[in-house]
Amino acid sequence: MAGYLLEPLEFGFMQRGLIAAVLVAIACGILGSFVVLKGLAFIGDGLAHASFGGVALAFVLGANVYLGAFIFAMGTALGIGAISRRGRIRFDTAIGVLFSGTFAFGILVISRVEAYTVDLFGYLFGDVLSITAGDLWTIGILGALVLLVVFAFYRQLLFVAFDPTVAAASGLPAGALNYLLLGLLGVTIVTSIQAVGIVMVVALLVTPAATAYLITRRFHHMILASCAIGSLSAVLGIYLSYYAAAASGASIILVATAIFLVTLAVTGRVRKAASIPGPSH
Amino acid sequence: MDDSAFSVRNLSVAYNGRRALEGVTLEVARGSMVGVIGPNGGGKSTLVKALLGLVPYEAGEVEILGRKPRRRVRRLVGYVPQREEVDWNFPVSVFDVVMMGRVPALGLLRQPSRRDRELVTGALETVGMADHAEARIGELSGGQQQRVFLARALAQEAEILLLDEPVSGVDALAQHEIFDLLRRLQDRGKTVLVTTHDLTCVTERFNAALLLNRRVVAYGPPDEVFTPELLNAAYGSHLRIIDVGGRTVAIEEG
């Protein structure tokens, strides 16, 4: 048994992959808790797809792909806000229009430079085992940034997430805090794209947090549980991909999905057995 | 210090493309308890939001405790929103919610001090919810949730309390408890402003009634404001005064 666990660790790419995946799972666990409670899954998915335009452009120009991804994700977030603010176009419609537009731009760019397509597939579907030492530094620094900012603004972010009207009324800068949350979401997504892929980032944001929501009663417990479940999924998923010779991003997401479904079934059964009444009015 | 809690001069507010308040002028004395009555869409909630600085003014001005409503002054105004504005499935405990009242004063990175915790505990005791500090907010009844939100406003050290329809969807006993609680807070020197449909309650326990339909139709002691003429002027022909278990309630028809 120990042999099965230790053998893959002899490879540098496995060590880097495991560390990167756990770092990403922690950042996603924190932001994902906000995403699940605020119903931001669609915008998260949108920002991830939009970042592909930046990844492709930066790749072709030989620039930093993380920077390119972040600029495109944030540009799209601001664009969504600007288009929907006037009220003529709904928020989710603006997301749909802009993210598919920027994603299509990325596809157009890579279709012109066929030689790179294989590498770029790693960004689309995730290839945590090809992460370099340089990537690992980037992921570590961005992850630490997310952790520090959420820690510094935790109470403010929680207040605005739970009750935005009263938060604003009591003098908190609710608008600025919402933009901060969106910015953190952008950084987290950019950090995660190489580990699980643009197409599946939203799952790493939403699935562990949704599982944590089922088993916790307070927000900071939800965040901790979400990080733990995400990290467990990442480690199990990477081992699964090693022994099954399967894609690492997809393996991580499938483990997370399985944990969610089991938790849903078990907590549903427990609730039924105890016949807990719903919230009274 | 000035003895007016709110001083509103010629306030006009457009909300969702419609003039919701027009030329509202109002003085709310410190330590008074004002009930705001009027038809739906008559600007009750908009007035509350305008007093809180949550909606922009088209014209006019508002002073809170004799000062311009800047961020620091707004901390002196506690707000209990309508129940629909809050996500009750959020995983937060009663204690967490009341501690939110301390957040504007905490600033960044400062952990709650002993004094912050004492304010939270004291506020929970005042509203009679100290035994429920560990409960998840969604597990409480509607009346209990309102009392927790009131405790949050008290933990914020608000001098003025604004409550938007605090008793809608709350059973009769809980309504009495909330209004009794507001009376006790008034006795402690707080200024209280409540939007409601319950005329009897305003007549029995409030110093002043504000009859509002975009403009101020009448403002003064409840006995003088709740006359058939003035109520008809505020509600037009849609008013129906009904008796529910010995209480007079104004509802709209149509």
Interface residues (C-beta under 8 A of the other chain):
Chain A: L37 A152 F153 R155 Q156 L158 F159 A161 F162 D163 T165 V166 A167 A168 A169 S170 G171 L172 Y213 T216 R217 R218 F219 H221 M222 P279 S280 H281
Chain B: L52 G53 L54 R71 R72 R74 R75 V77 G78 Y79 P81 E85 V86 D87 W88 N89 F90 P91 V92 S93 D96 V97 M99 M100 G101 V103 P104 L106 L108 L109 R136 G138 E139 L140 S141 G142 F149 R152 Q156 G169
